[in-house]
Amino acid sequence: CDYSGQGGLMSVIGHDLTETQKTQCLFVRQLVQNYFQIVKSAFQDYCPKAIAHAVVYFMEENIQRHLIEKLHTANEIEQLVKESAIVEDQRRYINNKLKALKIAIEVIREIRETSF
């Protein structure tokens, strides 16, 4: 409990301290230092988290708006929903197969009905 200045701690409280008071003073000083160390550590932990949260929230809001604006551009919508030539060919091929299978099922039904 050393106060810098002319009279030290005695000038602050007006009289000399007993050993018990000096020990208590040192104890309180240590508690205050420990408290500030805890606060400093908590602040160091909290700051990056708070900044990251703010950045993520800002990016989420702005990127979503930006992407929606980009999607509503006429040329880009047509380009995005346009089916690729490969997929279009595959779809036609599978549709033709499906039609052939339906015809085959119908033929099998007719054969069953006429057989019995």
C-alpha positions as a LaTeX table, in Angstrom:
\begin{tabular}{lrrr}
\hline
Residue & $x$ (\AA) & $y$ (\AA) & $z$ (\AA) \\
\hline
Cys1 & 0.00 & 0.00 & 0.00 \\
Asp2 & 2.62 & 2.39 & $-1.04$ \\
Tyr3 & 1.30 & 5.75 & $-2.16$ \\
Ser4 & 3.80 & 7.87 & $-3.96$ \\
Gly5 & 4.01 & 11.40 & $-2.78$ \\
Gln6 & 5.48 & 13.19 & 0.18 \\
Gly7 & 3.72 & 11.61 & 3.13 \\
Gly8 & 2.92 & 8.20 & 1.62 \\
Leu9 & $-0.14$ & 6.42 & 3.01 \\
Met10 & 0.20 & 8.20 & 6.35 \\
Ser11 & $-0.63$ & 11.50 & 4.67 \\
Val12 & $-3.72$ & 9.94 & 3.11 \\
Ile13 & $-5.28$ & 8.49 & 6.27 \\
Gly14 & $-3.69$ & 10.77 & 8.83 \\
His15 & $-1.81$ & 8.22 & 10.99 \\
Asp16 & 0.58 & 5.27 & 10.84 \\
Leu17 & $-0.86$ & 1.86 & 10.02 \\
Thr18 & $-0.64$ & $-1.16$ & 12.28 \\
Glu19 & 0.75 & $-4.41$ & 10.89 \\
Thr20 & $-2.77$ & $-5.82$ & 10.60 \\
Gln21 & $-3.92$ & $-2.78$ & 8.65 \\
Lys22 & $-0.87$ & $-3.00$ & 6.37 \\
Thr23 & $-1.61$ & $-6.70$ & 5.76 \\
Gln24 & $-5.26$ & $-5.91$ & 5.05 \\
Cys25 & $-4.23$ & $-3.09$ & 2.76 \\
Leu26 & $-1.91$ & $-5.42$ & 0.82 \\
Phe27 & $-4.67$ & $-8.03$ & 0.68 \\
Val28 & $-7.17$ & $-5.51$ & $-0.71$ \\
Arg29 & $-4.59$ & $-4.29$ & $-3.20$ \\
Gln30 & $-4.01$ & $-7.88$ & $-4.36$ \\
Leu31 & $-7.77$ & $-8.44$ & $-4.67$ \\
Val32 & $-8.16$ & $-5.29$ & $-6.76$ \\
Gln33 & $-5.25$ & $-6.29$ & $-9.00$ \\
Asn34 & $-6.74$ & $-9.77$ & $-9.44$ \\
Tyr35 & $-10.13$ & $-8.25$ & $-10.21$ \\
Phe36 & $-8.65$ & $-6.00$ & $-12.89$ \\
Gln37 & $-6.76$ & $-8.97$ & $-14.33$ \\
Ile38 & $-10.02$ & $-10.92$ & $-14.56$ \\
Val39 & $-11.79$ & $-7.96$ & $-16.18$ \\
Lys40 & $-8.91$ & $-7.51$ & $-18.62$ \\
Ser41 & $-8.99$ & $-11.21$ & $-19.53$ \\
Ala42 & $-12.78$ & $-11.18$ & $-19.95$ \\
Phe43 & $-12.54$ & $-8.08$ & $-22.14$ \\
Gln44 & $-9.83$ & $-9.69$ & $-24.26$ \\
Asp45 & $-12.05$ & $-12.74$ & $-24.71$ \\
Tyr46 & $-15.22$ & $-10.76$ & $-25.37$ \\
Cys47 & $-13.91$ & $-8.20$ & $-27.87$ \\
Pro48 & $-13.03$ & $-10.60$ & $-30.71$ \\
Lys49 & $-16.31$ & $-12.44$ & $-30.19$ \\
Ala50 & $-18.30$ & $-9.21$ & $-30.31$ \\
Ile51 & $-16.46$ & $-8.02$ & $-33.41$ \\
Ala52 & $-16.92$ & $-11.38$ & $-35.13$ \\
His53 & $-20.62$ & $-11.36$ & $-34.26$ \\
Ala54 & $-21.04$ & $-7.85$ & $-35.64$ \\
Val55 & $-19.16$ & $-8.70$ & $-38.84$ \\
Val56 & $-21.07$ & $-11.94$ & $-39.39$ \\
Tyr57 & $-24.42$ & $-10.24$ & $-38.78$ \\
Phe58 & $-23.49$ & $-7.35$ & $-41.10$ \\
Met59 & $-22.33$ & $-9.74$ & $-43.82$ \\
Glu60 & $-25.42$ & $-11.92$ & $-43.47$ \\
Glu61 & $-27.76$ & $-8.97$ & $-43.89$ \\
Asn62 & $-25.86$ & $-7.32$ & $-46.73$ \\
Ile63 & $-24.91$ & $-10.43$ & $-48.68$ \\
Gln64 & $-28.48$ & $-11.70$ & $-48.62$ \\
Arg65 & $-29.79$ & $-8.37$ & $-49.94$ \\
His66 & $-27.03$ & $-8.21$ & $-52.56$ \\
Leu67 & $-27.70$ & $-11.77$ & $-53.77$ \\
Ile68 & $-31.43$ & $-11.15$ & $-54.02$ \\
Glu69 & $-30.79$ & $-7.98$ & $-56.04$ \\
Lys70 & $-28.52$ & $-9.94$ & $-58.35$ \\
Leu71 & $-31.11$ & $-12.70$ & $-58.78$ \\
His72 & $-33.79$ & $-10.26$ & $-59.85$ \\
Thr73 & $-31.77$ & $-9.06$ & $-62.81$ \\
Ala74 & $-33.67$ & $-10.27$ & $-65.89$ \\
Asn75 & $-30.72$ & $-11.64$ & $-67.86$ \\
Glu76 & $-29.34$ & $-13.54$ & $-64.93$ \\
Ile77 & $-32.67$ & $-15.16$ & $-64.06$ \\
Glu78 & $-33.05$ & $-16.50$ & $-67.60$ \\
Gln79 & $-29.50$ & $-17.75$ & $-67.55$ \\
Leu80 & $-29.89$ & $-19.38$ & $-64.13$ \\
Val81 & $-33.11$ & $-21.23$ & $-64.95$ \\
Lys82 & $-32.05$ & $-22.27$ & $-68.43$ \\
Glu83 & $-31.60$ & $-26.02$ & $-68.70$ \\
Ser84 & $-28.25$ & $-27.16$ & $-70.01$ \\
Ala85 & $-28.19$ & $-29.02$ & $-73.32$ \\
Ile86 & $-26.94$ & $-32.21$ & $-71.67$ \\
Val87 & $-29.74$ & $-32.20$ & $-69.09$ \\
Glu88 & $-32.29$ & $-31.44$ & $-71.79$ \\
Asp89 & $-31.09$ & $-34.41$ & $-73.87$ \\
Gln90 & $-31.15$ & $-36.70$ & $-70.83$ \\
Arg91 & $-34.67$ & $-35.55$ & $-69.96$ \\
Arg92 & $-35.91$ & $-36.28$ & $-73.51$ \\
Tyr93 & $-34.22$ & $-39.69$ & $-73.50$ \\
Ile94 & $-35.75$ & $-40.65$ & $-70.14$ \\
Asn95 & $-39.19$ & $-39.36$ & $-71.18$ \\
Asn96 & $-39.00$ & $-41.52$ & $-74.32$ \\
Lys97 & $-38.01$ & $-44.53$ & $-72.18$ \\
Leu98 & $-40.92$ & $-43.81$ & $-69.84$ \\
Lys99 & $-43.36$ & $-43.68$ & $-72.76$ \\
Ala100 & $-41.96$ & $-46.96$ & $-74.09$ \\
Leu101 & $-42.34$ & $-48.58$ & $-70.65$ \\
Lys102 & $-45.93$ & $-47.38$ & $-70.37$ \\
Ile103 & $-46.69$ & $-48.84$ & $-73.80$ \\
Ala104 & $-45.01$ & $-52.12$ & $-72.78$ \\
Ile105 & $-47.09$ & $-52.27$ & $-69.59$ \\
Glu106 & $-50.25$ & $-51.69$ & $-71.59$ \\
Val107 & $-49.29$ & $-54.44$ & $-74.05$ \\
Ile108 & $-48.64$ & $-56.85$ & $-71.15$ \\
Arg109 & $-52.06$ & $-56.02$ & $-69.67$ \\
Glu110 & $-53.74$ & $-56.70$ & $-73.00$ \\
Ile111 & $-51.93$ & $-60.04$ & $-73.31$ \\
Arg112 & $-53.00$ & $-61.05$ & $-69.79$ \\
Glu113 & $-56.62$ & $-60.11$ & $-70.46$ \\
Thr114 & $-56.77$ & $-62.03$ & $-73.72$ \\
Ser115 & $-54.96$ & $-65.09$ & $-72.32$ \\
Phe116 & $-57.43$ & $-65.80$ & $-69.56$ \\
\hline
\end{tabular}
